[in-house]
């Protein structure tokens, strides 16, 4: 049900773990007549650029049965000045900000959504997907943490927290929450230092709770260099989650086999543990130091 009593059917090109459920949410083509509910509008929501053509096809297909069909979503750069819980993403997920003030060349957020804006009101949820929540004002952050503290479910920061912005004030607020998973990132060689400092502040969280997104393959990085950075993260006592960089327009292409093998090994906990025969030890630094020296030798 959309705002002001308008009935909106949501249509998605493919199903992910974030696709909403319910009688007004569909994946793919319209069903047969008995199963097509009455609606005022159909919104075809496309999250990924590789689904744009399928989204356009679906808009035509649903347009045969409904007079108002709108095509949009992140892949089309649709406006993001509001967030409605459960409409285009499953219930429990929330965005309290949009955009990002950073201009990282590998990221599309700042070019699509612009500089960070705070959404009002704050929509309750237990899975925070903000792209850079900690860039928000202290007042906004306090309101977000107050909301999260009241959630019956454990909290997930799936959008990730910027390691450069995790200060003592943020840590104290995090300690108030029951956290299921918290992601941080280490996308470049230079980010490893701030990552270590942030992980030291997050030492109160268990080994299973904190994961580290690691972008690999960007800017001519070799497989060996990427592996060395991943080893450095492992040496800090936390488990990395490798993500292979794919430039816009190449998402349908399979990565080279050597990158596929690397990402598979460094995104699955069981494989990482098997490679190292033990889990990383929080606070251990010897492996990290040796790995960083190896990377610097390769770079210079």
One Martini backbone bead per residue (centre of mass of N, CA, C, O) as a GRO file, in nm:
protein
  300
    1UNK     BB    1   0.093   0.038   0.026
    2UNK     BB    2   0.069   0.349  -0.040
    3UNK     BB    3   0.037   0.659  -0.031
    4UNK     BB    4  -0.283   0.783   0.007
    5UNK     BB    5  -0.412   0.484  -0.078
    6UNK     BB    6  -0.222   0.376  -0.285
    7UNK     BB    7  -0.191   0.109  -0.499
    8UNK     BB    8   0.119  -0.077  -0.510
    9UNK     BB    9   0.309  -0.245  -0.736
   10UNK     BB   10   0.598  -0.449  -0.705
   11UNK     BB   11   0.874  -0.484  -0.940
   12UNK     BB   12   1.128  -0.740  -1.013
   13UNK     BB   13   1.379  -0.887  -1.199
   14UNK     BB   14   1.500  -1.001  -0.921
   15UNK     BB   15   1.605  -1.206  -0.658
   16UNK     BB   16   1.682  -1.122  -0.326
   17UNK     BB   17   1.753  -1.075   0.017
   18UNK     BB   18   1.587  -0.775  -0.030
   19UNK     BB   19   1.323  -0.868  -0.125
   20UNK     BB   20   1.010  -0.819  -0.098
   21UNK     BB   21   0.715  -0.919   0.050
   22UNK     BB   22   0.397  -1.009  -0.074
   23UNK     BB   23   0.101  -0.941  -0.262
   24UNK     BB   24   0.258  -0.665  -0.401
   25UNK     BB   25   0.502  -0.857  -0.482
   26UNK     BB   26   0.717  -0.901  -0.776
   27UNK     BB   27   0.881  -1.141  -1.000
   28UNK     BB   28   0.853  -1.042  -1.307
   29UNK     BB   29   0.597  -1.143  -1.462
   30UNK     BB   30   0.280  -1.143  -1.504
   31UNK     BB   31   0.021  -1.296  -1.405
   32UNK     BB   32  -0.253  -1.434  -1.414
   33UNK     BB   33  -0.554  -1.292  -1.376
   34UNK     BB   34  -0.636  -1.418  -1.087
   35UNK     BB   35  -0.331  -1.297  -0.974
   36UNK     BB   36  -0.416  -0.995  -1.036
   37UNK     BB   37  -0.416  -0.724  -0.866
   38UNK     BB   38  -0.543  -0.445  -0.783
   39UNK     BB   39  -0.422  -0.118  -0.912
   40UNK     BB   40  -0.285   0.205  -0.962
   41UNK     BB   41   0.021   0.098  -0.958
   42UNK     BB   42   0.341   0.030  -1.120
   43UNK     BB   43   0.665  -0.063  -0.988
   44UNK     BB   44   0.975  -0.076  -1.145
   45UNK     BB   45   1.259  -0.208  -0.976
   46UNK     BB   46   1.609  -0.111  -1.028
   47UNK     BB   47   1.927  -0.177  -0.892
   48UNK     BB   48   2.079  -0.291  -1.151
   49UNK     BB   49   2.233  -0.236  -1.452
   50UNK     BB   50   2.198  -0.540  -1.564
   51UNK     BB   51   1.857  -0.491  -1.538
   52UNK     BB   52   1.747  -0.275  -1.736
   53UNK     BB   53   1.628  -0.434  -1.976
   54UNK     BB   54   1.434  -0.602  -1.802
   55UNK     BB   55   1.280  -0.362  -1.687
   56UNK     BB   56   1.170  -0.259  -1.957
   57UNK     BB   57   1.017  -0.516  -2.028
   58UNK     BB   58   0.833  -0.523  -1.775
   59UNK     BB   59   0.689  -0.256  -1.824
   60UNK     BB   60   0.545  -0.355  -2.078
   61UNK     BB   61   0.405  -0.606  -1.962
   62UNK     BB   62   0.240  -0.453  -1.734
   63UNK     BB   63   0.110  -0.237  -1.934
   64UNK     BB   64  -0.121  -0.436  -2.041
   65UNK     BB   65  -0.284  -0.417  -1.733
   66UNK     BB   66  -0.171  -0.123  -1.656
   67UNK     BB   67  -0.186   0.227  -1.682
   68UNK     BB   68   0.041   0.257  -1.443
   69UNK     BB   69   0.392   0.267  -1.520
   70UNK     BB   70   0.696   0.264  -1.331
   71UNK     BB   71   1.045   0.343  -1.389
   72UNK     BB   72   1.314   0.248  -1.155
   73UNK     BB   73   1.588   0.323  -0.949
   74UNK     BB   74   1.922   0.309  -0.901
   75UNK     BB   75   1.988   0.249  -1.211
   76UNK     BB   76   1.823   0.545  -1.277
   77UNK     BB   77   1.857   0.769  -1.056
   78UNK     BB   78   1.655   0.796  -0.847
   79UNK     BB   79   1.516   0.952  -0.615
   80UNK     BB   80   1.627   0.980  -0.239
   81UNK     BB   81   1.419   1.164  -0.035
   82UNK     BB   82   1.295   0.879   0.047
   83UNK     BB   83   1.163   0.628   0.290
   84UNK     BB   84   0.993   0.308   0.261
   85UNK     BB   85   0.900   0.057   0.437
   86UNK     BB   86   0.887  -0.235   0.233
   87UNK     BB   87   0.870  -0.149  -0.070
   88UNK     BB   88   1.184  -0.206  -0.211
   89UNK     BB   89   1.246  -0.340   0.069
   90UNK     BB   90   1.273  -0.515   0.324
   91UNK     BB   91   1.176  -0.551   0.620
   92UNK     BB   92   1.409  -0.385   0.855
   93UNK     BB   93   1.515  -0.199   0.655
   94UNK     BB   94   1.730   0.100   0.660
   95UNK     BB   95   1.732   0.454   0.578
   96UNK     BB   96   1.880   0.770   0.706
   97UNK     BB   97   2.056   0.812   0.449
   98UNK     BB   98   2.200   0.989   0.167
   99UNK     BB   99   2.481   0.948   0.031
  100UNK     BB  100   2.816   1.114  -0.017
  101UNK     BB  101   3.118   1.302   0.047
  102UNK     BB  102   3.264   1.120  -0.109
  103UNK     BB  103   3.492   1.046  -0.419
  104UNK     BB  104   3.515   0.759  -0.502
  105UNK     BB  105   3.601   0.616  -0.810
  106UNK     BB  106   3.450   0.320  -0.750
  107UNK     BB  107   3.191   0.490  -0.678
  108UNK     BB  108   2.828   0.572  -0.728
  109UNK     BB  109   2.689   0.732  -0.502
  110UNK     BB  110   2.779   1.037  -0.540
  111UNK     BB  111   2.671   1.054  -0.843
  112UNK     BB  112   2.366   0.968  -0.777
  113UNK     BB  113   2.309   1.112  -0.468
  114UNK     BB  114   2.526   1.276  -0.357
  115UNK     BB  115   2.530   1.434  -0.092
  116UNK     BB  116   2.469   1.412   0.222
  117UNK     BB  117   2.147   1.315   0.360
  118UNK     BB  118   1.891   1.358   0.590
  119UNK     BB  119   1.632   1.165   0.702
  120UNK     BB  120   1.280   1.268   0.733
  121UNK     BB  121   1.210   1.045   0.906
  122UNK     BB  122   1.311   0.791   1.104
  123UNK     BB  123   1.324   0.462   1.011
  124UNK     BB  124   1.262   0.182   1.142
  125UNK     BB  125   1.531  -0.061   1.217
  126UNK     BB  126   1.796  -0.334   1.203
  127UNK     BB  127   1.905  -0.262   0.901
  128UNK     BB  128   2.176  -0.069   0.805
  129UNK     BB  129   2.230   0.091   0.464
  130UNK     BB  130   2.406   0.313   0.480
  131UNK     BB  131   2.683   0.443   0.317
  132UNK     BB  132   2.751   0.700   0.549
  133UNK     BB  133   2.648   0.750   0.850
  134UNK     BB  134   2.898   0.909   1.002
  135UNK     BB  135   2.843   1.188   0.836
  136UNK     BB  136   2.649   1.266   1.021
  137UNK     BB  137   2.514   1.423   1.254
  138UNK     BB  138   2.501   1.397   1.588
  139UNK     BB  139   2.196   1.419   1.613
  140UNK     BB  140   2.126   1.196   1.414
  141UNK     BB  141   2.284   0.968   1.546
  142UNK     BB  142   2.132   0.970   1.812
  143UNK     BB  143   1.856   0.896   1.687
  144UNK     BB  144   1.947   0.629   1.564
  145UNK     BB  145   2.046   0.490   1.828
  146UNK     BB  146   1.779   0.512   1.975
  147UNK     BB  147   1.625   0.336   1.778
  148UNK     BB  148   1.808   0.078   1.793
  149UNK     BB  149   1.772   0.027   2.103
  150UNK     BB  150   1.447  -0.051   2.048
  151UNK     BB  151   1.507  -0.306   1.907
  152UNK     BB  152   1.438  -0.651   1.913
  153UNK     BB  153   1.664  -0.681   1.727
  154UNK     BB  154   1.945  -0.729   1.598
  155UNK     BB  155   2.216  -0.547   1.470
  156UNK     BB  156   2.285  -0.419   1.132
  157UNK     BB  157   2.578  -0.292   0.939
  158UNK     BB  158   2.573  -0.329   0.604
  159UNK     BB  159   2.686  -0.049   0.492
  160UNK     BB  160   2.881   0.053   0.689
  161UNK     BB  161   3.172   0.186   0.857
  162UNK     BB  162   3.380   0.446   0.886
  163UNK     BB  163   3.700   0.425   1.004
  164UNK     BB  164   3.753   0.747   1.022
  165UNK     BB  165   3.467   0.780   1.224
  166UNK     BB  166   3.558   0.602   1.468
  167UNK     BB  167   3.486   0.703   1.777
  168UNK     BB  168   3.423   0.721   2.108
  169UNK     BB  169   3.125   0.800   2.072
  170UNK     BB  170   3.044   0.566   1.888
  171UNK     BB  171   3.130   0.335   2.073
  172UNK     BB  172   2.933   0.397   2.303
  173UNK     BB  173   2.678   0.349   2.131
  174UNK     BB  174   2.741   0.058   2.042
  175UNK     BB  175   2.738  -0.063   2.339
  176UNK     BB  176   2.411  -0.038   2.354
  177UNK     BB  177   2.405  -0.270   2.148
  178UNK     BB  178   2.277  -0.549   1.965
  179UNK     BB  179   2.514  -0.701   1.764
  180UNK     BB  180   2.542  -0.900   1.480
  181UNK     BB  181   2.659  -0.691   1.245
  182UNK     BB  182   2.976  -0.535   1.131
  183UNK     BB  183   3.086  -0.317   0.881
  184UNK     BB  184   3.386  -0.262   0.713
  185UNK     BB  185   3.670  -0.105   0.534
  186UNK     BB  186   3.943  -0.196   0.271
  187UNK     BB  187   4.015  -0.054  -0.043
  188UNK     BB  188   4.313   0.024   0.040
  189UNK     BB  189   4.627   0.055   0.145
  190UNK     BB  190   4.575   0.324   0.319
  191UNK     BB  191   4.335   0.185   0.498
  192UNK     BB  192   4.486   0.000   0.707
  193UNK     BB  193   4.545   0.194   0.936
  194UNK     BB  194   4.253   0.287   1.009
  195UNK     BB  195   4.153   0.002   1.053
  196UNK     BB  196   4.320  -0.073   1.299
  197UNK     BB  197   4.213   0.154   1.482
  198UNK     BB  198   3.916   0.064   1.469
  199UNK     BB  199   3.951  -0.230   1.573
  200UNK     BB  200   4.048  -0.148   1.851
  201UNK     BB  201   3.773  -0.008   1.927
  202UNK     BB  202   3.614  -0.299   1.843
  203UNK     BB  203   3.712  -0.524   2.059
  204UNK     BB  204   3.426  -0.577   2.207
  205UNK     BB  205   3.378  -0.737   1.960
  206UNK     BB  206   3.340  -1.012   1.813
  207UNK     BB  207   3.467  -1.204   1.569
  208UNK     BB  208   3.177  -1.256   1.427
  209UNK     BB  209   3.077  -0.950   1.396
  210UNK     BB  210   3.328  -0.852   1.228
  211UNK     BB  211   3.359  -0.718   0.899
  212UNK     BB  212   3.564  -0.685   0.585
  213UNK     BB  213   3.564  -0.494   0.327
  214UNK     BB  214   3.737  -0.586   0.008
  215UNK     BB  215   3.862  -0.430  -0.249
  216UNK     BB  216   3.933  -0.576  -0.573
  217UNK     BB  217   4.096  -0.484  -0.885
  218UNK     BB  218   4.174  -0.189  -0.863
  219UNK     BB  219   4.391  -0.002  -1.051
  220UNK     BB  220   4.575  -0.263  -1.137
  221UNK     BB  221   4.554  -0.478  -0.948
  222UNK     BB  222   4.683  -0.759  -0.829
  223UNK     BB  223   4.643  -1.062  -0.695
  224UNK     BB  224   4.882  -1.045  -0.498
  225UNK     BB  225   4.808  -0.770  -0.374
  226UNK     BB  226   4.529  -0.852  -0.274
  227UNK     BB  227   4.619  -1.087  -0.094
  228UNK     BB  228   4.792  -0.914   0.093
  229UNK     BB  229   4.559  -0.743   0.205
  230UNK     BB  230   4.396  -0.978   0.316
  231UNK     BB  231   4.615  -1.076   0.509
  232UNK     BB  232   4.625  -0.817   0.674
  233UNK     BB  233   4.341  -0.842   0.787
  234UNK     BB  234   4.379  -1.117   0.918
  235UNK     BB  235   4.617  -1.010   1.103
  236UNK     BB  236   4.398  -0.828   1.272
  237UNK     BB  237   4.155  -1.047   1.350
  238UNK     BB  238   3.981  -1.039   1.081
  239UNK     BB  239   3.726  -1.094   0.842
  240UNK     BB  240   3.719  -1.093   0.517
  241UNK     BB  241   3.540  -0.941   0.217
  242UNK     BB  242   3.555  -0.998  -0.103
  243UNK     BB  243   3.544  -0.746  -0.380
  244UNK     BB  244   3.500  -0.720  -0.711
  245UNK     BB  245   3.582  -0.502  -0.953
  246UNK     BB  246   3.327  -0.341  -1.166
  247UNK     BB  247   3.268  -0.173  -1.419
  248UNK     BB  248   3.060  -0.008  -1.583
  249UNK     BB  249   2.919  -0.246  -1.816
  250UNK     BB  250   3.057  -0.539  -1.677
  251UNK     BB  251   2.864  -0.722  -1.494
  252UNK     BB  252   2.817  -0.977  -1.699
  253UNK     BB  253   3.104  -1.038  -1.668
  254UNK     BB  254   3.331  -1.259  -1.606
  255UNK     BB  255   3.573  -1.306  -1.418
  256UNK     BB  256   3.863  -1.392  -1.389
  257UNK     BB  257   3.969  -1.684  -1.258
  258UNK     BB  258   4.172  -1.571  -1.046
  259UNK     BB  259   3.954  -1.386  -0.912
  260UNK     BB  260   3.743  -1.596  -0.845
  261UNK     BB  261   3.920  -1.759  -0.652
  262UNK     BB  262   3.985  -1.535  -0.454
  263UNK     BB  263   3.696  -1.453  -0.371
  264UNK     BB  264   3.605  -1.728  -0.273
  265UNK     BB  265   3.824  -1.761  -0.049
  266UNK     BB  266   3.761  -1.437   0.067
  267UNK     BB  267   3.421  -1.500   0.142
  268UNK     BB  268   3.469  -1.780   0.299
  269UNK     BB  269   3.517  -1.892   0.606
  270UNK     BB  270   3.594  -2.192   0.564
  271UNK     BB  271   3.828  -2.139   0.368
  272UNK     BB  272   3.999  -1.950   0.539
  273UNK     BB  273   4.041  -2.152   0.771
  274UNK     BB  274   4.174  -2.373   0.600
  275UNK     BB  275   4.419  -2.210   0.502
  276UNK     BB  276   4.504  -2.134   0.822
  277UNK     BB  277   4.389  -2.352   1.044
  278UNK     BB  278   4.274  -2.078   1.163
  279UNK     BB  279   4.167  -1.824   1.328
  280UNK     BB  280   4.182  -1.517   1.390
  281UNK     BB  281   4.355  -1.292   1.609
  282UNK     BB  282   4.274  -1.058   1.810
  283UNK     BB  283   4.559  -0.834   1.792
  284UNK     BB  284   4.721  -0.946   1.580
  285UNK     BB  285   5.040  -0.825   1.397
  286UNK     BB  286   5.259  -0.984   1.244
  287UNK     BB  287   5.125  -1.052   0.971
  288UNK     BB  288   5.068  -0.763   0.890
  289UNK     BB  289   5.356  -0.654   0.880
  290UNK     BB  290   5.466  -0.850   0.669
  291UNK     BB  291   5.257  -0.785   0.448
  292UNK     BB  292   5.313  -0.483   0.414
  293UNK     BB  293   5.605  -0.518   0.326
  294UNK     BB  294   5.534  -0.679   0.073
  295UNK     BB  295   5.369  -0.462  -0.070
  296UNK     BB  296   5.583  -0.237  -0.077
  297UNK     BB  297   5.784  -0.394  -0.249
  298UNK     BB  298   5.595  -0.420  -0.496
  299UNK     BB  299   5.546  -0.102  -0.535
  300UNK     BB  300   5.888  -0.039  -0.518
   0.00000   0.00000   0.00000
